[in-house]
Amino acid sequence: MPTNVYGVLSLIVWSLIIIVSIKYIIFIMRADNNGEGGILALLALILQKQRRDADSLRRKAIIALGLIGAALLYGDGVITPAISVLSAVEGLEVVAPQSQYLVIPLTVGILAVLFFYQRHGTAKVGRIFGPVMVIWFLVIGALGLREILLAPQILAAANPWYGLRFFMHHGRAAFVLLGAVVLAVTGAEALYADMGHFGKRPIRLAWFMLVLPALLANYFGQGGLILREPASAVNPFYLLAPSALQYPLIGLATIATIIASQALISGAFSLTQQSVQLGYSPRVQIIHTSHQETGQIFVPEVNRALGLGCILVVLAFRSSSALAAAYGIAVTGTMAITTILFYILARTHWQWSIWRAGALSAFFLIIDLAFFSANMLKIVQGGWVPLAIALGIFILMTTWQRGRMIVRSLLVDASIPLETLLKDLGDENPDRRFKPARVPGTAVFLTSESKDAPLVLLHHLKHNKVLHENVILLSIIAAQVPEVPITERVEVTTFPHNFGRIKAKYGFMQTPNVPEILSLATERGIIAKPAETTYYLGRENLIPTGTKPLARWRKRLFIFMQRNARPATEFFGIPPNRVVELGAQMEF
C-alpha cells in the first residue's frame, strides 16, 4: 500500500513538472503570436510561412491538425466546467452525507448562474479573481503542509523511481491509472490559450512562485494523509481540513472551480472569434464587454451551447467519478497536436535543427500519447462524449471553410476584371454598350475578391442602370496576426471615374467595423459622407445541385450555416438603414 501511494504521487508530481512547468510554461508559451496563445493562434503563426504553398498537402495537413485541436478544446469546454463544479459540490457528501441529494441541483444551479452571468462580462468578476485564487492556493498549500509535517516520509515520492517502479510492478493497471493522473494537468492547454489576457511573465511568476508549490504541497499532504489513514482515500482533499473548516473549504473550492471554469469559457469565446476571422466559422455575435481590454468578449451562441452541454452532462453522469470517464481524451489529444505544431514552428520560424526540435518534441509527444492512449480506454464509459462533440465541431469548421472557397470561386468566375468595366464606362470606348447615369453620393460594394468588379456591382448596373458619383470596392482581409495596428489597417487605391478600392486588414482577435474603415480611408482621399453613403451587399441563394467537389449533405449543411450566420450589417457595424441587398442564385 505505501509503495502504491508513493508511485501514484510520483506520477502526479512529475506530470506537473514535465507537462506544465517544462513543456507549457517554459517552451510552448514561447510560441506566441504577437502575445496571443492557443492552438489557432499557433496555427496562424505557422501558416504565415506556408502561404506560397497554398495547395500543398503539407499545408492541408497542418490546417487539419489545428482544426482538430480546436474542435477537441470545445469538447473539453463542455466537460471541464461540469466536472469542476460537480467535484467541488460533492464535498457535501463528505461532511454531510445526508445532503448528497442536493449535489446535482446545486451543481446545475451554479452552472446556470455562471453561464447567465457571462453576458455581463468578466471585467467586474476579474477584480476578485486574483485575491480569491491567492487565498485558494495559500489555503490548499497550508492544508497539505500541515499533513506533510505529520508524515514527512511522503516527500520520498519526489523520487521519480517510485513512479517507474509502479509501472514495472503493475503494468496495465498503471497504464490505466494514467487516465486519472492526467486530471492534475488538464488546465495547461487553457493556460496557453489565455496567455494573451495575462502575458507570459505574470503567468510564469504566478506558476513557479505560488501555484506549483501550493499544488505540490497539497498532493504530498493528501498522500501523507492516506499513509496515516488509508480510509481517507475516498476523498483525501476535503479530509485534509479539520471538520470545522470543511464547510468553508467547500465554499472556497466552489468559487475556485467557477473561476477556473470562467477561464475556459473565456478561452472558448476567444477561440470562436479567431475561427470567424480566420474563415473557419460563420459570423456570430461578438459583444465586447470591456472598453479597456479587447480580449474580453461575449459570444451568446457559444455561451448557450456550452451552458446547455454542461448541464446535460451533469444530469447524464450525476457524479464526478462517472464524469471522469468522459474527461481527459479531448485535452490530451489537443496536447499532442500542440506538440506537433510546436515542432513545425521550431523548424520553420526559429530554425532549430531537426535533432534539437525533434528530440524535445518526441520526448513531450511520447508522454502526450501515453496519456491520450490511457484515456482512450475510457471511450465506452463516456469518453465518446467529448470526441463526438469534437467530431461535430470539426465537420462544421471544415464544411464552412470548404464551402466558402467554393462560393468564392463561383463569384470570381461570375465577375469581370475591373479594368474591363472601367474601360466600358469611359468616353474613349466606342463599343461601350451603355453609359449609366451617375447619381450623387457614394456606393460601397463589399466583396471578398479584391481584384475584379464584384458580382453585386454587375447586378446593380444590370438592374438599376445607374452608378453613384463615387464607387468604393471594399474587401476585408483576415490577417494571420492577433491585431493589425490602426496605421496599417487600410490600403487605398484610386481608379478613373471616381472608383476606389479599399483593402482593410484585421487580426483574428479583432472585429471589423466598416464605418471605422471608411473614416480611415477619407484621410487618404476617399469620399464617403455617412449620410450620403449606400452599402451594397450580395446575398447568394445556393442550390446544392452543382458539380463542385463537395458531398451533397455537406452542401446542405453549408447552406444551413450560411442562412443562420450573423447578418453582415450587424457583424461589420454597417448602418442597417443604408443597406441594399442584391440576390443571385447559384448552383454549387
Long-range contacts (C-beta under 8 A, 24 or more apart in sequence): 1-230, 2-227, 3-162, 3-165, 3-166, 3-169, 4-166, 5-154, 5-157, 5-223, 5-226, 5-227, 6-154, 6-156, 6-157, 6-162, 6-166, 6-223, 7-157, 7-162, 7-163, 7-165, 7-166, 7-167, 7-169, 7-170, 7-174, 8-166, 8-177, 8-181, 8-223, 9-154, 9-157, 9-162, 9-219, 9-220, 9-222, 9-223, 10-157, 10-158, 10-159, 10-160, 10-161, 10-162, 10-163, 10-166, 11-163, 11-166, 11-177, 11-178, 11-181, 12-181, 12-184, 12-219, 13-157, 13-158, 13-216, 13-219, 13-220, 14-160, 14-163, 15-181, 15-182, 15-184, 15-185, 15-367, 16-184, 16-185, 16-212, 16-215, 16-216, 18-364, 18-367, 19-185, 19-188, 19-335, 19-364, 19-367, 20-185, 20-187, 20-188, 20-191, 20-207, 20-212, 21-207, 21-208, 21-212, 23-188, 23-339, 23-364, 24-188, 24-189, 24-191, 24-192, 25-203, 25-204, 25-207, 25-208, 27-342, 27-360, 28-192, 28-338, 28-342, 29-192, 29-195, 29-200, 29-203, 29-204, 31-341, 31-342, 31-345, 32-195, 32-196, 32-200, 33-480, 33-481, 33-482, 34-481, 34-482, 34-483, 34-507, 35-195, 35-196, 35-199, 35-482, 36-195, 36-196, 36-482, 36-509, 37-192, 37-193, 37-194, 37-195, 37-196, 38-192, 38-193, 38-195, 38-196, 38-267, 38-270, 38-271, 38-274, 39-66, 39-69, 39-70, 39-73, 39-189, 39-193, 39-334, 39-337, 39-338, 39-341, 40-66, 40-70, 40-271, 40-274, 40-275, 40-278, 40-280, 40-508, 41-196, 41-274, 41-482, 41-508, 42-66, 42-338, 42-341, 42-342, 42-345, 43-67, 43-70, 43-341, 44-274, 44-278, 44-480, 44-481, 44-508, 45-345, 45-349, 45-480, 46-341, 46-344, 46-345, 46-348, 46-349, 47-480, 48-480, 48-481, 49-348, 49-349, 50-348, 62-341, 62-344, 64-398, 65-337, 65-340, 65-341, 66-337, 66-341, 67-280, 67-394, 67-397, 67-398, 67-401, 68-333, 68-337, 68-390, 68-394, 69-333, 69-334, 69-337, 69-338, 69-341, 70-271, 70-275, 70-280, 70-393, 70-397, 71-389, 71-390, 71-391, 71-393, 71-394, 71-397, 72-330, 72-331, 72-333, 72-334, 72-337, 72-386, 72-390, 73-189, 73-193, 73-267, 73-268, 73-271, 73-330, 73-331, 73-334, 74-268, 74-271, 74-389, 74-390, 74-393, 75-329, 75-330, 75-385, 75-386, 75-387, 75-388, 75-389, 75-390, 75-393, 76-186, 76-189, 76-264, 76-330, 76-331, 76-334, 76-386, 77-264, 77-265, 77-267, 77-268, 77-306, 78-306, 78-309, 78-310, 78-313, 78-385, 78-386, 78-389, 79-313, 79-323, 79-326, 79-327, 79-330, 79-385, 79-386, 80-186, 80-190, 80-260, 80-261, 80-264, 80-327, 80-331, 81-111, 81-114, 81-257, 81-261, 81-264, 81-265, 81-306, 81-310, 82-107, 82-111, 82-310, 82-311, 82-313, 82-314, 82-317, 82-323, 83-320, 83-323, 83-324, 83-327, 84-257, 84-260, 84-261, 85-110, 85-111, 85-114, 85-254, 85-257, 85-258, 85-261, 86-314, 86-319, 86-320, 86-323, 87-257, 87-320, 88-250, 88-253, 88-254, 88-256, 88-257, 89-250, 89-254, 90-235, 90-319, 90-320, 91-235, 91-238, 91-246, 91-249, 91-250, 91-253, 92-250, 93-235, 94-234, 94-235, 94-238, 94-239, 94-246, 95-238, 95-243, 95-246, 95-247, 95-250, 104-314, 104-315, 104-318, 107-314, 108-311, 108-314, 108-315, 110-254, 110-258, 111-307, 111-310, 111-311, 111-314, 112-307, 112-311, 114-258, 114-261, 114-262, 114-265, 114-307, 115-265, 115-303, 115-304, 115-306, 115-307, 115-310, 116-307, 118-265, 118-298, 118-303, 119-287, 119-298, 119-300, 119-303, 120-289, 121-289, 121-290, 121-296, 121-298, 122-262, 122-266, 122-289, 122-290, 122-296, 123-289, 123-290, 123-292, 123-293, 123-296, 125-262, 126-296, 129-259, 129-262, 132-255, 132-256, 132-259, 133-256, 133-259, 134-210, 135-252, 136-252, 136-253, 136-255, 136-256, 137-210, 137-211, 137-214, 137-215, 138-210, 138-214, 139-249, 139-252, 140-214, 140-215, 140-217, 140-218, 141-213, 141-214, 141-215, 141-217, 141-218, 142-217, 143-218, 143-221, 143-240, 143-241, 143-249, 144-214, 144-216, 144-217, 144-218, 144-219, 144-220, 144-221, 144-222, 144-240, 145-217, 145-221, 146-221, 146-240, 147-220, 147-221, 147-222, 147-224, 147-225, 147-228, 147-240, 148-217, 148-220, 148-221, 148-224, 150-224, 150-228, 151-224, 151-225, 151-227, 151-228, 152-224, 153-224, 153-227, 154-220, 154-221, 154-223, 154-224, 154-227, 155-220, 157-220, 157-223, 175-370, 175-373, 175-374, 176-374, 176-377, 177-374, 178-370, 178-371, 178-374, 178-375, 179-328, 179-371, 179-374, 179-375, 179-377, 179-378, 180-324, 181-371, 182-328, 182-331, 182-332, 182-371, 182-374, 182-375, 183-324, 183-327, 183-328, 184-215, 184-219, 186-327, 186-328, 186-331, 186-332, 187-260, 188-335, 189-331, 189-334, 189-335, 189-338, 190-263, 190-264, 190-267, 192-338, 193-267, 193-270, 193-271, 194-263, 194-266, 194-267, 194-270, 196-270, 196-295, 196-482, 196-509, 197-266, 197-293, 197-295, 197-296, 265-303, 265-306, 266-295, 266-296, 268-299, 268-302, 268-306, 269-297, 269-298, 269-299, 269-302, 269-303, 270-295, 270-297, 270-509, 272-299, 272-302, 273-297, 273-299, 273-508, 273-509, 273-511, 274-508, 274-509, 275-397, 277-478, 277-506, 277-507, 277-508, 277-509, 277-510, 278-478, 278-480, 278-508, 279-400, 279-401, 279-404, 279-478, 280-397, 280-400, 280-401, 281-396, 281-397, 281-400, 282-400, 282-561, 282-562, 282-564, 282-565, 282-566, 283-565, 283-566, 283-567, 283-568, 283-571, 284-565, 284-566, 285-566, 285-570, 285-571, 286-511, 286-571, 288-511, 294-483, 294-509, 294-510, 295-509, 309-389, 313-385, 317-382, 322-381, 322-382, 323-382, 325-378, 325-381, 325-382, 325-383, 326-378, 326-381, 326-382, 326-383, 326-384, 326-385, 326-386, 327-386, 328-371, 328-375, 328-378, 328-383, 329-372, 329-375, 329-376, 329-378, 329-379, 329-383, 329-386, 329-387, 330-386, 330-387, 330-389, 330-390, 332-368, 332-371, 332-372, 332-375, 333-372, 333-390, 335-368, 335-371, 335-372, 336-365, 336-368, 336-369, 336-372, 339-364, 339-365, 339-368, 340-365, 395-554, 395-557, 396-557, 396-561, 399-554, 399-557, 399-558, 399-561, 400-558, 400-561, 402-550, 402-554, 402-558, 403-550, 403-554, 403-555, 403-558, 403-561, 403-562, 403-588, 406-548, 406-550, 406-588, 407-540, 407-542, 407-586, 407-588, 408-448, 408-449, 410-540, 410-548, 410-586, 410-588, 411-447, 411-448, 411-449, 411-454, 411-455, 411-538, 411-540, 412-449, 412-452, 414-455, 414-458, 414-584, 414-586, 415-449, 415-452, 415-453, 415-454, 415-455, 415-458, 416-452, 416-453, 416-458, 417-451, 417-452, 417-453, 418-451, 418-452, 418-453, 418-473, 418-495, 418-499, 418-501, 420-453, 421-453, 421-457, 421-458, 422-495, 422-496, 422-497, 422-499, 425-467, 425-497, 426-496, 426-497, 434-465, 436-461, 436-465, 436-466, 436-467, 437-465, 437-466, 437-467, 438-466, 438-467, 438-468, 438-469, 439-466, 439-467, 439-468, 439-469, 440-468, 440-469, 440-532, 441-468, 441-469, 441-470, 441-532, 441-533, 441-534, 442-468, 442-469, 442-470, 442-471, 442-472, 442-527, 442-528, 442-529, 442-532, 442-533, 442-534, 443-467, 443-468, 443-470, 443-471, 443-472, 443-533, 443-534, 443-535, 443-536, 444-472, 444-474, 444-514, 444-518, 444-528, 444-533, 444-534, 444-535, 444-536, 445-471, 445-472, 445-473, 445-474, 445-536, 446-474, 446-475, 446-476, 446-514, 446-535, 446-536, 446-537, 446-538, 446-568, 446-572, 447-473, 447-474, 447-475, 447-538, 448-475, 449-475, 450-475, 450-477, 450-501, 450-503, 454-538, 455-538, 455-584, 456-536, 456-537, 456-538, 456-582, 456-584, 457-536, 459-538, 459-582, 459-584, 460-536, 460-580, 460-582, 463-582, 468-534, 469-498, 470-498, 470-500, 470-526, 470-527, 470-528, 471-497, 471-498, 471-499, 471-500, 472-499, 472-500, 472-501, 472-502, 472-518, 472-521, 472-526, 472-528, 473-499, 473-500, 473-501, 473-502, 474-501, 474-502, 474-504, 474-514, 474-517, 475-501, 475-502, 475-503, 475-504, 476-504, 476-506, 476-512, 476-514, 476-517, 476-572, 477-503, 477-504, 477-505, 477-506, 478-505, 478-506, 478-507, 478-508, 479-505, 479-506, 479-507, 479-508, 480-508, 481-507, 481-508, 482-507, 482-508, 482-509, 482-510, 483-507, 483-509, 483-510, 484-510, 486-520, 489-517, 489-520, 490-517, 490-520, 490-521, 490-524, 492-521, 492-524, 492-525, 492-526, 494-525, 498-527, 500-525, 500-526, 502-526, 511-571, 512-571, 512-572, 512-573, 513-572, 513-573, 514-572, 514-573, 514-574, 515-573, 515-574, 515-575, 516-573, 530-575, 533-578, 534-578, 534-579, 534-580, 535-569, 535-574, 535-575, 535-578, 535-579, 535-580, 536-579, 536-580, 536-581, 536-582, 537-568, 537-569, 537-579, 537-580, 537-581, 537-582, 538-581, 538-582, 538-583, 538-584, 539-581, 539-582, 539-583, 539-584, 540-583, 540-584, 540-585, 540-586, 541-583, 541-584, 541-585, 541-586, 542-586, 542-587, 542-588, 543-585, 543-586, 543-587, 543-588, 544-587, 544-588, 545-587, 546-586, 546-587, 546-588, 548-588, 550-588, 555-588
